[in-house]
C-alpha cells in the first residue's frame, strides 16, 4: 500500500502506469494523481526519466526542481521494457491497472510485445494514452516531436513575435506539452466514463501539434471562408484597439484589452480624456487610427508608475493587468489567496514551491501529497507487495538489469 492518503478523493481506486518521459503524458498522469489516482512511474533502471536532470539541480541526485514539481504524487519503479522479463512484469502490472500513459514513437510498444492488441487482451477495460508529435497515423507519424515543433507545425509560432521579424517561441516554455497533457487528461477521464458504462477500454491518441492548433480561435474558418492568412500582430491585435501591451513610467509593462466601445469609454474616463473617446468612439474608427490611439494610451501609461495606472484602470473597470515576472507573481496577494503557489517540504532539500493543483473543485479539491520520487523507491512495495515477488526474485531481476 502507498503512504499517500488517496481516500475520499474522486479518482481514488484508479491505478495509472506512467511509462512516459518529459512533460506531456506525464503531466496527464500528474493531474490524475492530484485528484486521487494512484500513479506508478515506470522508469528505465539506468537513469530513469531524463526529466530528472532537466533544469535546476537540487541537493538530491537526479531530482531537479522540474522533476520535483512535475512528477508530484507519483511513486517510482524501475523496469526495462526491452527485456522479455521486463515486458512480462509490465503485462502483470497492466492486468491490475486502469490507465497506461506512454509517449514513445508509434510502433515502439508493439516492438516490445506490448501493443494495444496485447494489453487490451490482458485488460479489456484498459485506457491507453498515447502522446506523440504527430499522432498514431498520418504521413508524419514516425517523425520525432517536441513542444517547440508542435508550436511550429500547429500554427502558433507563425503568429508569435513582431511583424517582419523571426518568430519567437510562445512564452519560452513547453506550452504545447502542457496543453497536450491537459487534453490527454480529459481524454482519459472521458474514456474512464465510457469504461464505467460499458466495461470497455480504448486508446486516447494525442498529438502535440493538434492541441496547439485547437487553440487558434477563428483562423481556420476564416482562412477557409476568405483565404485570409493571419500574420504576427506583435503586442496588439487587428481585431480591437487599444488592445495590447503598454510601457509604464517605472519601466514595467501592463496589458490593456478594450474589445468593445464601452471598454474604451471606461479607459478614456480613467485617462481623463473624454476628447479621445469623442474622436474614436467606435471600434472601426479606432482600428483605422490604431497607431495614434495606441500612442495616446502609451503616453498616458508612460507618465505613471504601473501601480498607479493599474489603480485607475481598476477603479474605472477597465480590463487591465500587470505583465508579471515570476518575482511579481510571488508578491501578488491574489496568487497567494488562490493557493496558486504551494510549499512542500522535502527532506534533504527543504521547502520547494510549486504551482498548485488545478482545476479547483469545491468538494474534492486536488492535493499535492508528495514531490517527484527518487528512482525506484517503490520497487519493493509494488513488485513485492502488489505482484508478490520474493526478495530473492527481486535481487535476481536487479542483477539482470530488468529492474
N, C-alpha and C positions, 0 to 999 in steps of 0.2 A: 504494500500500500504506500501511496505517496504521503509525505508530510504536509502537502499543500491542502488546505481546507477548501474543498470544492463543493461541500454540501450546501444545499439551498440555492445554488446558482442555476440559471436557466439551461445551461449546457452540461450540467453535471451528469455523468454517465456516458458522455460521448468521448471516445478514445481516438486520438489523432496521431498518426505516424508521419512525422515531418522528415522527408528524405532530402529536402531541397537545400540549396545554398544561396548565400547572399540575401536578397531582400524580398522579392515579390511573393512567392509561395510561402516562405517562412513568415511573412507578415500576415498572410491569411490565417496561418496556424496560431500566431500570437494573438490575433483578435479573438479567435475562438477560446483560447486559453484564458483571456481576461474575463470571460463570462462563464467559466466553469468547466470547460473541456479539459480532459487530461491529455497533455501534449507530450509525446515522446520524440525527442530529436534524435534521429538516426544519422550517425556521422561515421566517416571513414576512420579506422583506427589510427592512421598516420596523419595527424594534424587536424582532422575534423573539417568543419566548415571554414573556408578561407575568410569568411566574415569575422571570425575570431581575431584576425590580425589586421583588420581594416580600420583605419582611423587612428585615434589617440590611444596609446597603450596605457595600461594601469599597472598597479603593483603585482597583479596576478598574471602569470604567463598565459598567453593566448586568450586573454579575455579583455579585449579593447572596450572602450566606452560604447562604441557602436554595437558590439556584441552584447554587452550587459543590458543595453536598452532594448534591442530588437529581439533578443532570444529570451525575453521575460516569460515567466510562468511555464517554462519547459524543463524537462529532465533529459539528460543526455545519455545515450548508449552508443557504443561503437560497434560497427558491423561492416564487414567488407562484402558488399553485394556481388562482387565479381567472382568470389569463390563459391563453389557449389554448396559448401556447408553454410556460408553466409546467406545465400539465397533461400536455402531450406529453412533457416531460422526466421528469415523475414516472412516466409509463407506461413509459418506458425503464428507469428505476430499478427499477420493480416486476418487470420481466422477469428481473432478476438477484437478487431478494430472496427471503427465506423468510417474513418476517413483516412486517406493517404494523400499527402501533398508532395509533388515532385516537380522539378524543373529541368530535367535532363533533355538533351536534344531528342526529337522524335525517333523512336526505334531503340533507344538505349535500354529501357526496361525490358523490352522484348528480347534484346540480345542476351540479357541475363536470365531469360526464362521467367520473367516477372511481368509479362504483358497483361493487358486487360482481360484477355481470354482466360489466363491462368488465375489471376487474382479474383475475378468475378465468379469463377467456378468454385474457388475456396470459400468465398464470402459473397453470396448474391446481393446482399444489401450494401456492399461497399460503395463509398463515394470516392472517386479518384480525381483530384485536382491536378491538372497538367498545365503548367505555365511555361511558355516558350516565347522566343522573339516574334514568331510569325504564326503560331498555331500548329496543329497536328496535320494539316493538309495544305494544299496550295503549292505553287511553284517555288516559294521561298522557304518551305517548311524546314529544310536542312541548314539554313543559314544561322550562324550564332547571333544572339541579340542581347543587348544591354539597354538600360533605360535611355541612354543618350541616343542609341539607334532608334528606339521606339519613338522618342520625341521627333526625330528627323523624319522617319518614314510616315508617322501618323499625322504629320502636318503642323505640329505645334512649333517646331524650331523655325520653320519658314516665317512664322508670324512674329518671332521674338527678336527684339532689338530695334535699332533706329533705321528708318528708311535709307536704303542705299548702302548700308554697312553690312559687315559679316554677321550672320545670325548668331545669337548667343544661346547658351544653354538655359532653358527656362528655370530660373531660380537657382541655378548652380547646384541642384540636388538631384537625387534619383527619383524625381516625381513620378515618372511612368511606372516604376516598380511599385511604389506605394499605391498608385491608382489601380494597377492590376491586382495587387494584393487585396484591395477593398472589393473589387469585382469578384475576385476569387472567393472571398469570404461570403459574399452574397450568394454566389453560385452554390457553394457548399450548403448553406442554410436552406436554399430552395430545394436542393437535391435531398437533403435530410427530411424535409417536409414531405416530399414525394415518397421517400422510403417509408415514412410513418404510415402513409396511406396505402401503399402497395407492397411494401417489403422489398422493393427492387432498387438497387443502386444504379449509378450512372457515372459517366465521365463529365467533368467540368473542364472545357477546353478554353484556355485564356491566352491570348497573345498580347505582348506588351504594346505593340503599335495600336491595337484595337481600343484599349482603354483610353489612350491619348486621343485618337480620332473621335471617339464618342463625346468628348468634352469640348468640341469646337463650335458650339451653338449653330448658327444658321449657314455656315459657309458651304456645306454640301448642298442643301436645297437651293440656295441662291445661285451656286455655280450651275447646277442642273437646269435651272429655270432661265438664267440670263447670261451664263458664260462668264460671270464676274469672278476674278481671282483676287481674293483679299491679300493685300500686301502688308508688310510690317507697318505698324502705326506708332511705334515709339512709345512715348509716355501717355498718349491720348488715344482717341478713337474717332473714326469717321462718322459715327452714328450719333454723337452727343457732344455738347460743348457748353461750358467748360467741364471737362471730364478727363482728369489726368493727375500729374504729379507736379508739385509746386515747391520751390525753394523758399525757406523762411530766413529771417534775419540772423538767426543763430547757426546758419549753415546746415540746418536739418531740412527734411522734406516732409510734406504731408500730401495725402490724396484727397481730392475733392471730386464728387460724382454728381453732376447736375443732369440727370437723364430726362427731366421734364422741365417745362417752363416754370412750374411752381417752385421747383427746387432752385432754379436760377433766381427767381424773385427773392427767395429767402437769403440766398448768398448776397445779393445786392443789398438787402437790408443789413446783413452782418457787416458788409463793407461800407455802409452808409453812402451808397451810390445809386439813388433812385434814377439818376440820369442814365446809368448804364442799362438798367432794366428797360427804361422807356425806349432806348435806342435798339435794344436787341431782345425784345420780349418773347419772340417765338424762335423755336429751335432752328428752323431753316435759315433765318437771318443770322443767327449766331454761327451756324456752320459755314455760311458764306464768308463770314469775317472771323474765322476761327483764330488766326494768328493774333489779331488785335484783341479779341476778347480774352484769350489766354494771357496775353501780355498784361492786360489790365488786372487780371486776378493775381498774376505773379508779382506785379508791382505792389499789390496790397499785402500778400503774404510775405514778400521780401522786406517789408517795413516793420514786421512784427516777429517776436520770438514765437516759435511753434506753439508753445503752451498757450499764449495769448490768442493766436489765430484760431486754435482749436476751441478755446473757451467761447469765442464769439460765434463760431460755427455751431457749436453745440447749443448755445442759447437760442440761435435762430433756427434750429432744427435742420441744419444743412448736413447732408451725408458727407462726412469727412472723417479722416483718421490719420494718425501719425504713421509714417513709414518707419516701422520699428526695426532696430537692430536687435540681436538677441539680448544685449545688455538692457535695452529699453523694455523688452518683454519681461525680464526678471524683475524690473522695477514697477511693472504695471499692476495696479491693485485689482484690475478685472481678471487678469490671468490667475492671480492668487485666489480670488473669490470663487472662481470656477474650478479650481483644482487642476488647472492645465499643467502645472509643474508639481511633480511629486518626488519627495526624497525617500529613498530606500537605503537602509544601512546594509552594507556588505562587509563581513569580516575580512580584514586584510586590506580593504580599500577605504572604508568609511562611508559617509553619505554620498550617494550617487543620485543626481537629479535627472529625471526622465520625463517625457511627455505623459500625461495622464491618459487613462483608458477612454475610448470613445466608441459609440455614442453614449450619452448619459441616459440611463434608464431610471425611472422614478422608484421602481420597486426592486429591481435586481441589477444594481449598478455593477459595472466591471471593476476589477480589482487587480492590483499588481501584488502577487504573493511572493515572487522571487525574481531576481535578475538572471541574466544568462548563466547557465550552469557550466561547471568545469567538464572537460571532455571525459565521457564515460562514467560520470559519477553515479549513474543509476544502473550500471551493468548488473550488479549483484541483485538489486531489487527487481529488475524486470526479468532477467534471464533465470535467476534463481527462484524468486518469488512467484512470478507470473507463469513462466514456462516450466519451472520445476527442475532446472538443471542443477547438478551437484557441483560443489566447489572443485572437484577433480575435473569434471567436464568443462567447467569454465576455464580452468587453468590450461587444459589441453587446447581449447579453442583459441586462447590468447597466444599460446606458443605457436600456433599455426598462422597467426595473423588474421584470424577470422573476426575476432572481437578485440 
